[in-house]
Amino acid sequence: IMAAKYLESEFGTPYIDITPMGVVETARCIRKIQQVVNAQGVNVDYEEFIDNQTLHVSQAAWFSRSIDCQNLTGKKAVVFGDNTHAAAMTKILAREMGIHVVWAGTYCKYDADWFREQVSEYCDEVLITEDNGEIGDAIARVEPSAIFGTQMERHVGKRLNIPCGVIAAPIHIQNFPIGYKPFMGYEGTNQIADLVYNSFTLGMEDHLLEIFGGHDTKEVITKSISADSDLNWTKEAKAELNKVPGFVRGKVKRNTEKFARERGFEQISLEVMYAAKESVGA
């Protein structure tokens, strides 16, 4: 954006600063292009194109009104990544799908003011950081139903049994499908809708597989997301925690560790687990 502003000030070159991700922002971007072109003396009208693409190419508008998308309404999500993708995804989740974005963040500190301006009205909290530990702790604190972030947040999600849709770098080769799957424009709205929906439903599918023995239950992680955990779990306590269904195990673990820290315990035994359970009336 700095280069675009320089070209405009020095040479009068117009620029567009709207990312065409999602139905709403794609239409805004095209209308801005129309405005810029018409200002050069060329009379164009892209409204018919916008209507046609929205109705016949993008299925996102239809999906947002479907019962499947309504099942996502109010679910909690967090978003993290580069400023452009994180801001766009935050708007799509909150504005087009009715999903509650608890916090949205970026590692692009140089664009912190722009990012806050873009997302503040669509999320409860804004996080600007390059600290992976801080990001992981922020995710654990709010316990979202899904994460939309980088491969780093995907690894955090694995540890907490929270599904993650990868939307920004750093990414993995698996995020580059061989087929044509754009993220921008009206065709991109379909890919984003699929990513969002599957990120939520796959979490439940994984839980059902675990209940019915579809795959081996992984050994529970006994460290907190931060690397400075001072609590140890006894063998018996670990075994008991592994009996808890996967979709709530992370929450049980965190509540137990919080209970232990508040009371000065350095080790979590079966007795501590049961006491923590009783303290919340479970």
Buried (B, 14 or more C-beta within 10 A) or exposed (E): EEEEEEEEEEEEEBEBEBBBBBBBBBBBBBBBBBEEBEEEEEEEEBEEBBEEBBEEEBBBBEBBEEEEBEEBEEBBBBBBBBBBBBBBBBBBBBBBBBBBBBBBBBBBEEBBEBBBEBBEEBBEBBBBBEEBBBBBBBBBEEBBBBBBBBBBBBBBBEBBBBBBBBBBBEBEEEBEEEEEBEBBBBBBBBBBBBBBBBBBBBBEEBBEEBEEEEEEEEEBBBEBBEEEEEBBBBEEBBEBBEEBEBBEBBBBBBBBBEBBBEEEBEEBBEEBBBBBBEBEEE
